Amino acid sequence: MSAPELFKLPYDRVSPKDKQSFAYTTLVKRWPVVLTNVVSAVSNLNHEISMQSDNSKEAEEKLEEGKRIISQISQMKYDMGHNAALTPIENDGDINRECYNDELKIYPDYDRRWSTMNWLFAECYVYRRLRSYFASTVHWKDYDPFFEQKVETYKSSSTAIVHLAKAMNQAVEEKEELIKNYEKPGSALEIAFMEMIQADLWGNATDLSLLIDLKYEDLQKLQAVGAAAQEEQAKFILRNDLSKAWDHLKTLKGGRVDIVLDNAGFELYTDLILADFLASCTPFVDQVIFHPKAIPWFVSDVLPYDFTWAIDSLLDTSFFASHASTPLSPEDLASLSALAARWKRHLNSGRFKLSVPENTKLGKATPLGRFWTTQYSFQDLPEIAPGTLQELRKSDLVIFKGDLNYRKLVGDAWWPTTTPFEVALGPLAGKITLLSLRTNKADTIVGLEEGIEERLNKEAPDWRVSGK
């Protein structure tokens, strides 16, 4: 992809130039931690290799490649700390290299440095450049350096996972009762929908690239489910269009919903719960299509393998045992198994579908999957990836999950907070019917009523980035 004429934002993009911004915090605190964790993951594997007794040629080669990866990551971390210029991504045979390098050429030297580059480009560049170190190897090409972190966070969510599984299975059993009088306001089906979609909204709190700033007890609160918890959490929704989404869904028959995924683990689980509810318990939706990432991305984003692994893990009776606050009962395990079995049936029948083949290896994206790991805003979809947009237009509702997808929808710019969402969408406005489910973890935000920003600046100064 080359860099064509892109949508011209009327406001500046968020940048670390502003030392009060979360972009600056990301540069000096978050990215160094992310890179250090990757170095630790590779170092641990290298240590295991060095302790092997066979000392095969393949093991020696992998060990040397691992050492080179560690050196390259350490250099990137050094460059960040010393405000070096962002350098072109080397030819590693993987996707989306040219679009980053072509855009880098556009910026003058001053704007191409870590402390001055626009945050959206720089953050995407971090993960694409990190990918290049692994893609350039023989033995680490398919390695996801974030997988173990995803595993641990998924395990730690066992209480909420079991609770939601039981609620979802019960909803399926009571489908006939649920759909009675669904046209009427406040129907049982509408209430159940609000439960499921709010669980999916707050599941977005589980973002591994941000957990260094979110206490574990806060995470557990945000994962809480049940009517009382949902009612309490609804007070924290600053812009709530869920009723509009429900009214739209009620007009569908045999519809299609697409979910542009964000985090693996618990958030993906809540995505699947919502999808299952729509496909199994409503008369509106026949198919849900899930859009994963093609390379390890923003630590916790969903890869094709993460998708199938999340479902298979529910069938592993020992998987959640080590992290459960109380031992899982046979009833708990049966609920998880029933859920996983139904989701596998959905996959086999096509009711659930990945937008890429389930066995897609890292970096082997189809044209439909390439766009999600570029630096481009979604405002540029009509220009940059018309084929992807054409596919999304087949959907009756496209749900964009998480903070990065929201930032890309609005160009990660310093819009006035009262700017209408449709205005901030630019050329994408009106092209697809979309819903953004996002907990605030970055500075940009639009669509608020007058006075909300001023009130929150006094009551909770970190409201733009806290995830709460």
C-alpha positions in Angstrom: 0.0 0.0 0.0 1.4 3.4 -0.9 0.4 6.6 0.8 -2.4 8.3 -1.2 -4.3 11.5 -0.5 -5.8 10.9 3.0 -8.7 12.5 4.9 -7.5 16.0 6.2 -8.4 16.3 9.8 -9.5 19.7 11.0 -7.7 19.2 14.3 -4.3 18.1 15.3 -3.7 14.4 16.0 -2.8 13.5 19.5 1.0 13.5 20.0 3.6 13.1 22.8 4.5 16.7 22.1 1.8 17.5 24.7 3.3 16.3 28.0 -0.1 16.3 29.6 -1.4 13.7 27.1 -1.6 10.0 27.4 0.5 9.8 24.3 3.4 11.2 26.4 2.7 8.7 29.2 2.7 5.9 26.6 6.1 7.0 25.2 7.9 7.3 28.6 6.2 4.5 30.5 4.0 2.1 28.6 6.0 1.3 25.5 9.2 0.6 27.5 7.3 -1.8 29.7 5.8 -3.6 26.7 9.2 -4.0 25.1 10.8 -5.1 28.3 8.2 -7.8 28.7 8.8 -9.1 25.2 12.6 -9.2 25.9 11.8 -11.3 29.0 9.6 -13.7 27.1 12.3 -14.3 24.4 15.0 -14.5 27.1 13.1 -17.1 29.0 12.7 -19.2 25.8 16.3 -18.8 25.0 17.2 -20.0 28.5 15.1 -23.1 27.9 16.8 -23.7 24.6 20.3 -23.3 26.1 19.4 -25.9 28.8 18.5 -28.5 26.3 20.8 -31.5 26.2 20.7 -32.3 22.5 22.3 -29.0 21.3 21.0 -29.6 17.8 21.8 -27.3 15.0 18.2 -26.0 14.9 18.3 -25.2 18.6 21.6 -23.3 18.1 20.2 -21.3 15.2 17.0 -20.4 17.2 19.1 -19.4 20.1 21.2 -17.0 18.0 18.1 -15.6 16.3 16.6 -15.0 19.8 19.7 -13.1 20.9 19.4 -10.9 17.8 15.7 -10.2 18.4 16.6 -9.1 22.0 19.3 -6.8 20.7 17.0 -5.3 18.1 14.2 -4.7 20.7 16.7 -3.1 23.1 17.8 -0.8 20.3 14.3 0.3 19.7 13.8 1.0 23.4 17.0 3.0 23.4 15.9 5.0 20.4 12.6 5.9 22.2 14.4 7.1 25.3 16.8 9.2 23.2 14.2 10.7 20.9 15.8 9.2 17.7 14.1 9.4 14.4 11.7 6.5 13.4 13.5 4.4 10.8 12.1 2.5 7.8 11.0 -1.1 8.5 13.4 -3.5 6.8 12.2 -5.9 4.1 11.0 -8.8 6.2 8.6 -10.4 3.7 5.6 -9.6 5.9 2.5 -7.5 5.2 2.1 -3.7 5.3 5.7 -2.7 5.4 5.5 -0.2 2.5 2.6 1.8 3.9 4.6 2.7 7.0 7.8 3.4 5.1 6.0 5.5 2.5 4.3 7.7 5.1 7.6 8.1 7.0 9.1 9.8 4.0 6.4 12.5 4.1 7.3 13.8 7.5 10.2 16.3 8.1 12.9 15.2 10.4 11.5 17.0 13.4 8.1 15.3 13.1 9.6 11.9 12.5 11.0 11.6 16.0 9.5 9.6 18.9 8.5 12.6 21.0 6.9 14.5 18.1 5.4 11.9 15.8 1.7 11.6 15.8 0.7 8.9 18.4 -1.5 6.8 16.2 1.2 6.3 13.6 3.9 5.7 16.2 2.0 3.2 18.2 1.0 1.1 15.2 4.6 1.4 13.9 5.9 0.0 17.3 4.1 -3.2 16.8 4.8 -3.5 13.0 8.5 -2.9 13.6 8.5 -5.4 16.5 6.9 -7.9 14.2 9.7 -7.4 11.7 12.3 -8.7 14.1 10.4 -12.1 14.3 9.3 -12.2 10.7 12.9 -11.9 9.5 13.8 -15.2 11.3 13.5 -18.8 10.4 12.6 -20.2 13.8 10.6 -17.4 15.4 8.5 -16.4 12.4 5.2 -17.7 13.9 6.0 -16.8 17.5 3.5 -14.5 19.4 5.5 -12.9 22.2 2.3 -11.9 24.0 0.5 -15.2 24.0 1.5 -16.2 27.6 0.2 -12.8 28.9 -3.1 -13.4 27.1 -3.3 -16.9 28.7 -2.8 -15.6 32.2 -5.4 -12.8 31.9 -7.9 -15.2 30.5 -7.4 -17.6 33.4 -7.8 -14.8 35.9 -11.3 -14.1 34.6 -12.7 -17.5 35.5 -15.4 -16.2 37.9 -17.0 -13.9 35.3 -16.6 -16.4 32.6 -18.5 -19.1 34.5 -21.2 -16.6 35.5 -21.7 -15.5 31.9 -21.7 -19.0 30.6 -24.6 -20.0 32.9 -26.5 -16.8 32.0 -26.0 -17.5 28.3 -27.0 -21.2 28.5 -30.1 -20.3 30.4 -31.0 -17.7 27.8 -30.8 -20.3 25.1 -32.9 -22.7 27.1 -35.6 -20.0 27.6 -35.4 -18.6 24.0 -39.1 -19.1 23.3 -40.1 -17.1 26.5 -37.5 -14.4 25.8 -38.7 -13.6 22.3 -42.4 -13.2 23.3 -43.5 -9.6 22.8 -40.0 -8.6 21.8 -41.4 -5.7 19.8 -42.6 -3.9 23.0 -40.4 -1.5 24.9 -38.8 -3.1 27.9 -39.4 -6.7 26.7 -37.5 -9.5 28.3 -35.4 -9.9 25.2 -34.4 -6.2 25.2 -33.4 -6.5 28.9 -31.3 -9.5 28.1 -29.7 -7.8 25.2 -28.7 -4.8 27.4 -27.1 -7.3 29.8 -25.1 -9.0 27.1 -24.0 -5.9 25.3 -22.9 -4.1 28.5 -20.9 -7.2 29.5 -19.2 -6.9 26.1 -18.6 -3.2 26.5 -16.9 -3.6 29.9 -15.0 -6.6 28.7 -13.0 -4.1 26.8 -11.4 -3.1 30.2 -9.1 -6.2 29.8 -6.4 -4.6 27.7 -2.9 -6.0 28.4 -1.2 -3.0 26.9 -2.8 -0.9 29.6 -2.9 -3.2 32.6 0.2 -1.6 34.0 -2.0 1.4 34.8 -5.1 -0.5 35.9 -5.2 -2.2 39.3 -6.4 -5.9 39.4 -9.3 -5.1 41.7 -10.5 -2.5 39.2 -10.3 -5.1 36.5 -12.4 -7.5 38.6 -15.0 -4.8 39.2 -15.3 -4.0 35.5 -15.8 -7.7 34.7 -18.6 -8.0 37.2 -21.9 -9.2 35.7 -25.5 -9.4 36.7 -28.4 -6.9 36.7 -27.2 -4.8 39.7 -23.7 -4.5 38.3 -24.9 -3.6 34.9 -27.2 -0.9 36.2 -24.4 0.5 38.3 -22.0 0.4 35.3 -24.5 2.1 33.0 -24.0 5.3 35.1 -20.4 5.4 33.7 -21.5 5.3 30.0 -20.9 8.8 28.8 -22.4 8.3 25.4 -25.1 5.6 25.3 -26.6 4.6 21.9 -27.5 1.0 22.9 -31.2 1.6 22.6 -30.6 2.8 19.1 -28.7 -0.3 18.4 -31.5 -2.4 19.7 -34.1 -0.5 17.6 -31.9 -1.2 14.6 -31.5 -4.9 15.3 -35.3 -5.3 15.7 -35.7 -4.4 12.0 -33.5 -7.3 10.9 -34.5 -10.8 9.8 -31.7 -13.2 9.0 -29.2 -10.4 9.4 -25.5 -10.3 9.5 -23.4 -8.7 12.3 -19.6 -8.1 12.0 -17.4 -7.6 15.0 -14.0 -5.9 14.4 -12.2 -7.5 17.3 -9.9 -6.0 19.9 -8.5 -7.9 22.9 -8.1 -11.7 23.2 -9.0 -13.5 26.4 -11.9 -12.2 28.4 -13.0 -9.5 26.0 -13.1 -12.0 23.1 -15.1 -14.2 25.4 -17.7 -11.4 25.9 -17.7 -10.8 22.1 -18.6 -14.5 21.6 -21.2 -14.3 24.3 -22.9 -11.3 22.6 -22.6 -13.1 19.2 -24.1 -16.2 20.6 -27.0 -14.2 22.1 -27.7 -12.6 18.8 -27.5 -15.8 16.8 -29.1 -18.2 19.3 -31.7 -16.1 21.2 -33.0 -13.5 18.7 -34.9 -13.8 15.4 -32.8 -11.0 14.0 -29.3 -12.4 13.3 -28.2 -15.5 11.3 -24.5 -14.9 11.0 -21.7 -13.1 13.0 -18.4 -12.5 11.3 -15.3 -11.8 13.4 -12.3 -9.8 12.2 -9.0 -10.6 13.9 -5.5 -9.1 13.4 -2.9 -10.6 11.2 0.2 -10.0 13.4 0.7 -9.7 17.2 -0.8 -6.3 17.8 -1.1 -4.0 20.8 -0.1 -6.9 23.1 -3.5 -8.5 23.6 -5.4 -8.2 20.2 -7.0 -11.3 18.8 -5.1 -13.4 16.3 -6.8 -16.3 14.4 -5.2 -18.8 16.7 -6.4 -16.9 19.8 -10.0 -17.2 18.5 -10.0 -21.0 18.3 -7.9 -21.4 21.4 -10.3 -19.4 23.5 -13.1 -21.8 22.6 -11.0 -24.9 23.0 -9.8 -23.7 26.5 -13.4 -23.9 27.8 -13.3 -27.7 27.2 -10.1 -28.1 29.2 -11.3 -28.9 32.8 -8.0 -27.9 34.3 -7.4 -24.6 32.4 -9.1 -22.2 34.9 -8.5 -24.3 38.0 -5.2 -22.6 39.1 -6.7 -19.1 39.1 -10.3 -19.7 40.3 -11.0 -18.1 43.7 -13.1 -21.1 44.5 -12.8 -24.5 42.9 -15.0 -24.9 39.8 -17.9 -27.3 40.4 -19.0 -30.0 38.0 -21.9 -27.7 37.2 -19.5 -24.9 36.3 -17.4 -27.1 34.0 -20.6 -28.5 32.4 -21.7 -24.9 31.6 -18.4 -24.1 30.0 -18.4 -27.3 27.9 -22.0 -26.7 26.7 -21.1 -23.2 25.7 -18.0 -24.3 23.8 -19.9 -27.1 22.1 -22.5 -24.7 20.9 -19.9 -22.2 19.6 -18.2 -25.0 17.7 -21.5 -25.9 16.1 -21.9 -22.3 15.1 -18.5 -22.3 13.5 -19.2 -25.6 11.6 -22.6 -24.3 10.4 -21.2 -20.8 9.4 -23.3 -18.9 11.9 -19.9 -17.9 13.4 -17.2 -17.1 10.9 -13.7 -15.7 11.0 -13.0 -13.2 8.2 -9.8 -15.2 7.5 -9.3 -19.0 7.6 -9.0 -20.3 11.1 -5.6 -21.8 10.5 -4.1 -18.5 9.1 -0.5 -18.1 10.2 1.0 -14.8 11.4 1.5 -12.3 8.6 -0.5 -14.3 6.1 -3.5 -12.1 5.9 -6.0 -12.1 3.1 -6.7 -8.7 1.4 -9.6 -8.3 3.8 -7.4 -8.8 6.9 -4.5 -6.5 5.9 -6.1 -3.2 6.7 -6.5 -3.7 10.4 -2.7 -3.6 11.0 -1.9 -0.6 9.0 -1.5 2.9 10.5 -4.5 4.3 8.6 -7.6 5.8 10.2 -10.9 4.1 9.3 -11.9 7.5 7.8 -9.5 6.4 5.0 -11.2 3.1 4.4 -13.0 4.3 1.2 -9.6 5.4 -0.3 -7.2 2.9 1.1 -9.1 -0.4 1.3 -12.3 -0.2 -0.8 -12.5 -4.0 -0.9 -12.6 -4.2 2.9 -15.3 -1.5 3.0 -17.3 -3.3 0.3 -17.3 -6.4 2.5 -18.3 -4.5 5.6 -21.2 -2.9 3.6 -22.7 -6.4 3.3 -23.2 -6.3 7.1 -26.3 -5.1 8.8 -24.3 -3.8 11.8 -20.5 -3.5 12.2 -19.4 -3.4 15.9 -16.0 -1.9 16.4 -14.5 -3.1 19.7 -12.1 -1.2 21.9 -10.0 1.9 22.2 -7.7 1.6 19.2 -10.6 1.0 16.9 -12.4 4.1 18.3 -9.2 6.2 17.9 -9.0 5.0 14.3 -12.7 5.8 13.7 -12.2 9.4 14.7 -8.6 9.8 13.5 -7.1 10.1 17.0 -7.5 13.9 16.8 -8.2 16.6 19.4 -11.8 17.0 18.4 -13.9 19.2 20.7 -15.7 16.6 22.8 -19.1 17.8 21.6 -18.3 17.1 18.0 -21.0 14.8 16.6 -19.6 11.2 16.0 -20.9 11.3 12.4 -18.8 14.4 11.7 -15.6 12.8 13.2 -16.1 9.7 11.0 -15.4 11.9 7.9 -15.7 9.9 4.6 -16.8 6.8 6.5 -20.0 8.4 7.7 -23.0 6.9 6.2 -21.1 4.1 4.4 -21.9 1.4 7.0 -24.1 1.0 10.0 -21.7 0.9 12.9 -21.6 0.8 16.7 -18.4 1.5 18.7 -18.0 -0.2 22.1 -15.2 1.5 23.9 -14.0 2.2 27.4 -11.9 5.4 27.4 -8.2 4.7 27.4 -7.0 7.5 25.2 -7.4 11.3 25.0 -9.6 11.6 21.9 -13.4 11.5 22.4 -16.4 12.9 20.6 -20.2 12.9 20.8 -20.6 14.1 24.4 -23.3 16.5 25.5 -22.4 20.0 26.7 -21.0 20.2 30.2 -19.9 16.6 30.5 -16.2 17.3 29.8 -16.2 20.2 32.3 -17.8 18.1 35.0 -15.5 15.1 34.6 -12.4 17.3 34.5 -13.3 18.3 38.0 -14.6 15.0 39.3 -12.2 12.5 37.7 -9.3 14.2 35.9 -8.1 11.0 34.4 -11.5 10.1 32.9 -10.3 10.1 29.3 -7.7 7.4 29.9 -8.7 5.4 33.0 -10.8 2.8 31.3 -13.5 3.4 33.9 
